[in-house]
């Protein structure tokens, strides 16, 4: 399927953990958020909530202090914190899946805009502390923090062969 | 961001539950599976496993009998069953999120190929029965079934306004 830009984006997107000092515009951040908004969810319950932290906001350092990837958080132009609203969820597994769809939409959107992004999941181990540090209600469950900026690396990654993922030939 | 095909695909993809009688080629199914394969996962553990059921396979009716959306399953040209390998998982939340990223990649890929697809989640309520009906090992946890075919409807869906999802202005 040569020349299919959606398949190309899915194939070539990489986690980007090094960013230049350049900013990301509000318009670009909004495009990334919009991509998240259009993810599917079970019963279309859309339980996700977003918080944006721009460079210069003191909360950036607070978040950085709660993950071993603080150096990535500190260098990002923008953080998008993704939460689930516990009052809006209906099935833990399905709501977490839909959060994954949101995050993947955002990563693909960032890639399509020539931005770099990385899905920070380790910080979720201290999700409750993040919620408190951001002075948010405890009805929110942290799903991930997406660090966003202008890429200062190419990124690389590997995957298992498709045959290793198939339960039988097709 | 006019003319960005990735953002357009994310924005315009819809659940398609009605399919024509036309088949989906093996090449197209493979492109959808490849898109799933390139999803991100925590620690790059890639815990997902796939099973493809093509039209004419008696297992299609077996799966149809385990969901109230059996009419969608029966009319699909192809089913992609997505599982997690319990032996490969490391965090239920993060593994379910990555399954969501896989599924979203597959839905976007199908859309980009002018195929129709729907994420069937209700069937997960009987996931153990699906695993047994397909004669698969009980180390697999059903995540979703994607019904795939040539679209015979346009599909429609709505989302909350972005402002309703933001925890504060940005």
Interface residues (C-beta under 8 A of the other chain):
Chain A: X1 X4 X5 X6 X7 X9 X10 X11 X13 X15 X26 X27 X29 X30 X31 X33 X34 X35 X37 X38 X39 X40 X42 X44 X46 X48 X49 X50 X51 X52 X54 X83 X92 X93 X94 X96 X97 X98 X99 X100 X101 X103 X104 X105 X107 X108 X109 X111 X112 X113 X119 X121 X124 X136 X140 X143 X144 X157 X158 X159 X160 X162 X165 X166 X167 X168 X170
Chain B: X1 X4 X5 X6 X7 X9 X10 X11 X13 X15 X26 X27 X29 X30 X31 X33 X34 X35 X37 X38 X39 X40 X42 X44 X46 X48 X49 X50 X51 X52 X54 X83 X92 X93 X94 X96 X97 X98 X99 X100 X101 X103 X104 X105 X107 X108 X109 X111 X112 X113 X119 X121 X124 X136 X140 X143 X144 X157 X158 X159 X160 X162 X165 X166 X167 X168 X170
